[in-house]
């Protein structure tokens, strides 16, 4: 069984009939919407011209199925707060029986969160969570893990069903329990993590990604690799280790092998491969969780795209985690070597030396596409480093620290003692600044 077939098998075993994916499947959206009733609200991204064609096809499928619809604009990159509130307002205004989110991760994340806001009243939130009414009127109470599920259990109300139609290989937002929301004034992204917000149905026609811009393709690919690699690094000693290892072996290879072909030739095979590889990234983050690189990216929304921020940070965290990820390094290194990004003899190195070889392999991959390899080169300021260190102490983002193969304790001074060195290395490119922490569990 080749990697494409293996990826399809893994995804179907995970999602079953709730996910319609492949080539030429876009017209299935109308049938899925009809299952939830005769009216829907389409929230469509307008970021790229090629959205118009899939939008037209979906509207045709809704009309054929007799589903009434209205259309509103989706979210801008990183799902700014004002876009989220605007979409929630339209949901409350139109009162549809389902929501269709058409776009990339930002629009899909916005619709997930807006569905929550449109479902629970401030009075219910205030009473159930024991918080003030003014705070209950915002999205803030939902950041963190499991709050929506708690409200669903206490009120008996489920959120409005979301049909997520993905248009970009990358975030896998159409498949996951995460919703990223950004406060533009603070320059900080926060996260809702909850099984209750996983879209009820999802569709990804990989052919929609044909003609996607170069930067969007690169950012999505790097985001997919980051999802898989961060979960895989953090899986040491976990019950799901072998499954994530299989996902990593298949998903990262699909992305690394096909990224250049997708950009330079834009052929169907490479675009399907990227779609499957990044979907496996979604599978990974539903089994385990991302860690330091994703946490750091949340503070860089004003200077870097999400995928690029995670990509730059991952090699440096790879070195930091070296003592806990020997098997993971031995799994990923041959993939990077086959692609020409590692030149060392892998039979002769291990431990930190192997981690540094993998880190340099990732950096060579980025360099081959003209992507910055340090935060400083990417335009990040030292003020951003301070912002990243401050955000790492936010209790609502603590799950990222706990997902690390070397967990960090903010109260114990670990952020200054260890993370600061990792970020300084990422800023300068000097791997020697990363401290070994061999004694930590």
C-alpha positions as CSV (number, residue, x, y, z in Angstrom):
1,X,0.0,0.0,0.0
2,X,1.5,3.3,-1.0
3,X,1.5,6.5,1.1
4,X,-1.6,8.0,-0.6
5,X,-3.6,4.8,0.1
6,X,-2.3,4.5,3.6
7,X,-3.2,8.1,4.3
8,X,-6.7,7.6,3.0
9,X,-7.1,4.5,5.1
10,X,-5.9,6.2,8.3
11,X,-8.3,9.2,7.8
12,X,-11.3,7.1,7.1
13,X,-10.6,4.9,10.1
14,X,-10.6,8.1,12.2
15,X,-13.5,10.1,10.8
16,X,-15.7,7.5,9.0
17,X,-18.7,8.9,7.1
18,X,-18.6,12.2,8.9
19,X,-15.8,13.4,6.6
20,X,-16.2,13.6,2.8
21,X,-12.7,14.0,1.2
22,X,-11.0,13.3,-2.0
23,X,-11.4,14.6,-5.6
24,X,-14.6,16.0,-7.0
25,X,-16.7,15.8,-3.8
26,X,-17.7,19.4,-3.3
27,X,-21.3,18.9,-4.5
28,X,-21.9,16.7,-1.5
29,X,-22.3,19.8,0.7
30,X,-25.9,20.3,-0.3
31,X,-26.9,16.7,0.8
32,X,-25.1,17.2,4.1
33,X,-26.9,20.5,4.8
34,X,-30.3,19.0,4.0
35,X,-29.7,16.4,6.8
36,X,-29.9,19.3,9.3
37,X,-33.0,21.0,7.8
38,X,-34.2,23.3,5.1
39,X,-32.1,26.5,5.9
40,X,-28.4,27.2,6.3
41,X,-26.1,30.2,6.7
42,X,-23.0,30.2,4.4
43,X,-20.0,31.9,5.9
44,X,-17.5,32.2,3.1
45,X,-14.0,33.5,3.0
46,X,-13.2,36.1,0.3
47,X,-9.5,36.0,0.8
48,X,-8.8,34.5,-2.6
49,X,-10.4,34.6,-6.0
50,X,-10.6,30.9,-6.4
51,X,-13.2,30.8,-3.5
52,X,-15.8,32.0,-6.1
53,X,-15.8,28.8,-8.1
54,X,-16.3,26.4,-5.1
55,X,-18.8,28.8,-3.6
56,X,-20.9,28.7,-6.8
57,X,-20.7,24.9,-6.9
58,X,-21.9,24.6,-3.3
59,X,-24.7,27.1,-3.8
60,X,-25.8,25.0,-6.8
61,X,-25.9,21.9,-4.6
62,X,-27.9,23.7,-1.9
63,X,-30.5,24.8,-4.5
64,X,-30.7,21.3,-6.0
65,X,-31.4,20.0,-2.5
66,X,-34.0,22.6,-1.8
67,X,-32.0,24.2,1.1
68,X,-32.5,27.9,1.6
69,X,-29.4,29.9,2.3
70,X,-28.0,33.3,3.1
71,X,-24.3,34.3,2.7
72,X,-22.1,36.3,4.9
73,X,-18.4,37.1,4.8
74,X,-15.9,34.9,6.6
75,X,-13.0,35.9,8.8
76,X,-9.7,37.5,8.0
77,X,-6.4,35.7,8.8
78,X,-6.0,34.6,12.4
79,X,-9.7,35.1,13.1
80,X,-9.8,38.6,14.7
81,X,-12.3,39.2,17.5
82,X,-14.4,41.7,15.6
83,X,-14.9,39.2,12.7
84,X,-16.0,36.5,15.2
85,X,-18.5,38.8,16.8
86,X,-19.8,39.9,13.4
87,X,-20.4,36.3,12.4
88,X,-22.1,35.5,15.7
89,X,-24.4,38.4,15.1
90,X,-25.4,37.2,11.7
91,X,-26.1,33.7,13.1
92,X,-28.4,35.2,15.7
93,X,-30.1,37.4,13.0
94,X,-30.7,34.6,10.4
95,X,-31.5,31.8,12.9
96,X,-30.4,29.0,10.4
97,X,-30.6,25.3,11.1
98,X,-27.0,24.7,10.2
99,X,-23.8,26.7,9.3
100,X,-21.5,26.1,6.4
101,X,-18.0,27.4,6.8
102,X,-16.2,27.8,3.5
103,X,-12.6,28.8,3.7
104,X,-9.3,28.1,5.4
105,X,-8.6,27.7,9.1
106,X,-9.5,31.3,10.1
107,X,-13.0,31.2,8.7
108,X,-13.7,27.7,10.0
109,X,-12.3,28.6,13.5
110,X,-14.5,31.7,13.5
111,X,-17.6,29.8,12.7
112,X,-16.9,27.2,15.4
113,X,-16.5,29.9,18.0
114,X,-19.5,32.0,16.7
115,X,-21.7,28.9,16.9
116,X,-20.9,28.8,20.6
117,X,-21.7,32.5,21.1
118,X,-25.0,32.2,19.3
119,X,-26.0,29.2,21.4
120,X,-25.5,30.2,25.0
121,X,-26.9,33.4,26.5
122,X,-24.8,35.5,28.7
123,X,-27.2,34.7,31.6
124,X,-26.6,31.0,31.1
125,X,-22.9,31.5,30.9
126,X,-22.8,33.7,34.0
127,X,-24.9,31.3,36.0
128,X,-23.2,28.1,34.9
129,X,-19.6,29.4,35.2
130,X,-20.1,31.7,38.1
131,X,-18.7,34.7,36.3
132,X,-19.8,38.3,35.9
133,X,-22.4,39.1,33.3
134,X,-20.2,41.5,31.4
135,X,-17.5,38.8,31.0
136,X,-20.2,36.3,30.0
137,X,-21.0,38.6,27.1
138,X,-17.6,37.9,25.5
139,X,-15.7,35.0,24.0
140,X,-13.2,35.1,26.9
141,X,-14.8,32.5,29.2
142,X,-14.5,29.8,26.5
143,X,-10.7,29.9,26.2
144,X,-9.0,26.9,27.6
145,X,-10.2,23.3,27.6
146,X,-13.7,21.8,28.0
147,X,-15.8,24.9,28.8
148,X,-18.2,24.4,25.9
149,X,-18.8,20.8,26.9
150,X,-19.5,21.9,30.5
151,X,-22.1,24.3,29.2
152,X,-23.7,21.7,26.9
153,X,-24.0,19.3,29.8
154,X,-25.4,21.9,32.3
155,X,-27.9,23.5,29.8
156,X,-28.8,20.5,27.7
157,X,-28.1,22.6,24.6
158,X,-25.8,21.6,21.8
159,X,-24.2,24.2,19.5
160,X,-25.6,24.8,16.0
161,X,-24.2,22.1,13.6
162,X,-21.3,23.2,11.5
163,X,-20.4,21.8,8.1
164,X,-16.8,22.8,7.5
165,X,-15.7,23.0,3.9
166,X,-11.9,23.3,3.8
167,X,-10.2,25.1,0.9
168,X,-6.6,25.1,1.9
169,X,-4.2,22.3,2.9
170,X,-2.8,23.2,6.3
171,X,-4.7,23.9,9.5
172,X,-7.1,20.9,9.4
173,X,-9.6,23.2,11.2
174,X,-12.4,21.3,9.5
175,X,-11.5,18.2,11.5
176,X,-10.5,19.3,14.9
177,X,-11.6,20.5,18.4
178,X,-9.6,23.8,18.2
179,X,-10.6,27.4,17.5
180,X,-7.9,30.0,17.4
181,X,-9.1,33.6,18.0
182,X,-6.9,36.8,18.0
183,X,-7.1,40.0,19.9
184,X,-5.5,42.4,17.4
185,X,-5.0,45.1,20.0
186,X,-3.0,42.8,22.3
187,X,-1.3,41.1,19.3
188,X,-2.1,37.8,21.0
189,X,-3.9,34.6,19.9
190,X,-5.9,32.4,22.3
191,X,-7.4,29.0,22.0
192,X,-10.6,27.1,22.6
193,X,-10.0,23.4,23.0
194,X,-13.2,21.3,23.1
195,X,-14.6,18.2,21.6
196,X,-18.0,19.9,21.5
197,X,-16.8,22.3,18.7
198,X,-15.6,19.6,16.3
199,X,-17.7,20.2,13.1
200,X,-20.5,17.7,12.7
201,X,-19.6,17.2,9.1
202,X,-16.6,18.1,7.0
203,X,-15.8,18.3,3.3
204,X,-12.4,18.8,1.6
205,X,-12.2,18.5,-2.2
206,X,-8.5,18.5,-2.7
207,X,-8.9,19.8,-6.3
208,X,-10.0,23.1,-4.9
209,X,-6.4,23.8,-3.8
210,X,-5.1,23.7,-7.4
211,X,-3.8,27.2,-8.2
212,X,-3.4,28.1,-4.5
213,X,-0.8,30.9,-4.0
214,X,2.8,29.9,-3.2
215,X,2.9,31.4,0.2
216,X,-0.4,29.9,1.3
217,X,0.8,26.5,0.1
218,X,4.0,26.9,2.0
219,X,2.4,28.1,5.2
220,X,-0.2,25.3,5.2
221,X,2.5,22.6,4.6
222,X,4.6,23.9,7.4
223,X,1.6,24.0,9.7
224,X,0.7,20.4,8.9
225,X,4.3,19.3,9.6
226,X,4.3,21.2,12.9
227,X,1.1,19.6,14.0
228,X,2.4,16.1,13.4
229,X,5.9,16.7,14.7
230,X,4.9,18.5,17.9
231,X,2.4,15.8,18.8
232,X,4.9,13.1,17.9
233,X,7.6,14.6,20.1
234,X,5.2,14.8,23.0
235,X,4.0,11.2,22.6
236,X,6.9,9.6,24.4
237,X,5.4,7.0,26.9
238,X,1.8,7.7,25.8
239,X,-0.6,4.9,24.8
240,X,-1.1,6.5,21.4
241,X,2.6,6.5,20.5
242,X,2.6,3.9,17.8
243,X,-0.4,5.4,16.1
244,X,1.2,8.9,16.0
245,X,4.4,7.4,14.8
246,X,2.5,5.9,11.8
247,X,0.8,9.2,11.2
248,X,4.2,11.0,11.3
249,X,5.9,8.5,9.0
250,X,3.2,8.9,6.4
251,X,2.1,12.5,6.8
252,X,5.5,14.2,7.0
253,X,6.8,12.2,4.1
254,X,3.8,13.1,1.9
255,X,4.3,16.8,2.7
256,X,8.1,17.0,2.3
257,X,8.1,14.9,-0.9
258,X,5.3,16.8,-2.6
259,X,5.6,20.4,-1.5
260,X,8.0,21.5,-4.3
261,X,5.9,19.7,-6.9
262,X,2.7,21.3,-5.7
263,X,4.3,24.8,-6.0
264,X,6.2,24.4,-9.2
265,X,3.9,22.0,-11.2
266,X,0.6,22.3,-9.4
267,X,-0.4,18.8,-10.5
268,X,-3.3,16.8,-9.0
269,X,-1.1,14.2,-7.4
270,X,1.0,16.6,-5.3
271,X,-2.1,18.7,-4.3
272,X,-3.9,15.5,-3.1
273,X,-0.7,14.4,-1.3
274,X,-0.6,17.8,0.6
275,X,-4.2,17.6,1.4
276,X,-3.9,14.1,2.9
277,X,-0.6,15.0,4.7
278,X,-2.1,18.0,6.4
279,X,-5.3,16.2,7.2
280,X,-3.1,13.7,9.0
281,X,-1.8,16.7,10.9
282,X,-5.4,17.2,12.1
283,X,-5.6,13.5,13.2
284,X,-2.4,14.0,15.2
285,X,-3.7,17.0,17.1
286,X,-6.9,15.2,18.0
287,X,-4.8,12.4,19.5
288,X,-2.3,14.5,21.3
289,X,-1.5,18.2,21.5
290,X,0.9,20.8,20.1
291,X,3.4,22.4,22.4
292,X,6.1,25.1,22.5
293,X,6.2,26.2,18.9
294,X,2.4,26.6,18.6
295,X,2.4,28.5,21.9
296,X,5.1,30.8,20.7
297,X,3.3,31.4,17.4
298,X,0.3,32.9,19.2
299,X,2.4,35.9,20.2
300,X,3.7,36.5,16.6
301,X,0.4,37.1,14.8
302,X,1.4,40.7,13.9
303,X,4.6,39.8,12.2
304,X,4.4,36.2,10.9
305,X,1.8,33.8,9.5
306,X,0.9,30.9,11.8
307,X,2.5,28.2,9.7
308,X,5.7,30.1,9.3
309,X,6.0,31.0,13.0
310,X,5.6,27.4,14.0
311,X,8.0,26.3,11.3
312,X,10.8,28.6,12.5
313,X,10.4,27.6,16.2
314,X,10.1,23.8,15.7
315,X,13.8,23.1,15.0
316,X,15.0,24.9,18.1
317,X,12.5,23.0,20.3
318,X,13.6,19.8,18.7
319,X,17.1,20.3,20.1
320,X,15.7,21.2,23.5
321,X,13.6,18.0,23.6
322,X,16.5,15.9,22.3
323,X,16.9,13.7,25.5
324,X,13.3,12.6,25.3
325,X,12.7,12.0,21.6
326,X,15.4,9.6,20.3
327,X,13.0,7.3,18.5
328,X,11.1,10.3,17.0
329,X,14.3,11.7,15.7
330,X,15.3,8.3,14.2
331,X,11.9,8.3,12.4
332,X,11.9,11.8,10.9
333,X,15.6,12.0,10.1
334,X,15.5,9.5,7.1
335,X,12.6,11.5,5.6
336,X,14.6,14.7,5.6
337,X,17.7,12.8,4.4
338,X,15.8,11.2,1.5
339,X,14.7,14.7,0.4
340,X,18.3,15.9,0.5
341,X,18.1,18.1,3.6
342,X,20.3,16.0,6.0
343,X,23.8,15.1,4.9
344,X,25.2,13.4,8.0
345,X,25.6,9.6,8.3
346,X,22.6,8.9,10.5
347,X,24.1,5.5,11.6
348,X,26.9,7.3,13.5
349,X,25.0,9.9,15.5
350,X,22.4,10.0,18.3
351,X,21.1,12.1,21.1
352,X,21.6,15.9,20.8
353,X,23.8,15.5,17.7
354,X,20.9,13.7,15.9
355,X,18.5,16.4,17.1
356,X,20.8,19.1,15.8
357,X,21.0,17.2,12.4
358,X,17.2,17.1,12.3
359,X,16.9,20.8,13.2
360,X,19.4,21.7,10.5
361,X,17.4,19.5,8.1
362,X,14.3,21.4,8.8
363,X,16.2,24.7,8.4
364,X,17.6,23.5,5.1
365,X,14.0,22.7,3.9
366,X,12.9,26.2,4.7
367,X,16.0,27.8,3.1
368,X,15.3,25.9,-0.1
369,X,12.0,27.8,-0.4
370,X,13.5,31.1,0.6
371,X,11.9,31.0,4.1
372,X,13.6,32.7,7.1
373,X,15.3,30.3,9.5
374,X,15.5,32.6,12.6
375,X,13.0,34.8,14.3
376,X,15.4,37.8,13.8
377,X,15.6,37.2,10.1
378,X,11.8,37.0,9.9
379,X,11.4,40.5,11.5
380,X,10.5,39.5,15.0
381,X,11.6,42.0,17.6
382,X,13.0,41.4,21.1
383,X,9.8,42.9,22.4
384,X,8.0,39.9,20.8
385,X,10.3,37.6,22.7
386,X,9.2,39.2,26.0
387,X,5.6,38.8,24.8
388,X,6.1,35.1,24.1
389,X,7.6,34.6,27.6
390,X,4.8,36.4,29.2
391,X,2.1,34.5,27.3
392,X,3.7,31.2,28.3
393,X,2.5,32.0,31.8
394,X,-1.1,32.4,30.9
395,X,-3.1,29.6,32.6
396,X,-5.5,29.4,29.6
397,X,-2.5,28.2,27.5
398,X,-1.0,25.9,30.1
399,X,-1.9,22.8,28.1
400,X,0.8,23.7,25.6
401,X,3.5,23.5,28.3
402,X,2.1,20.2,29.5
403,X,2.1,18.7,26.0
404,X,5.9,19.1,25.8
405,X,8.1,16.0,26.2
406,X,9.9,18.1,28.8
407,X,7.0,19.8,30.6
408,X,7.7,23.3,31.9
409,X,6.4,24.8,35.1
410,X,5.8,28.5,35.0
411,X,5.5,28.8,38.8
412,X,8.8,27.0,39.2
413,X,10.8,29.5,37.0
414,X,11.1,27.2,34.0
415,X,10.0,29.8,31.5
416,X,13.0,32.0,32.3
417,X,15.4,29.1,33.0
418,X,14.7,27.1,29.9
419,X,12.3,28.6,27.4
420,X,14.2,31.9,27.3
421,X,17.2,30.1,25.9
422,X,15.2,28.3,23.3
423,X,13.7,31.5,22.1
424,X,17.1,33.3,22.1
425,X,18.4,30.5,19.9
426,X,15.5,30.8,17.6
427,X,16.1,34.5,17.4
428,X,19.8,34.2,16.6
429,X,20.1,30.8,15.1
430,X,22.7,29.7,17.7
431,X,21.8,26.2,18.8
432,X,24.4,26.3,21.6
433,X,22.1,28.6,23.6
434,X,19.7,25.7,24.1
435,X,20.3,24.1,27.5
436,X,20.1,20.3,27.9
437,X,17.6,19.3,30.6
438,X,18.3,15.5,30.9
439,X,17.0,15.1,34.4
440,X,13.5,16.4,33.7
441,X,10.6,13.9,33.3
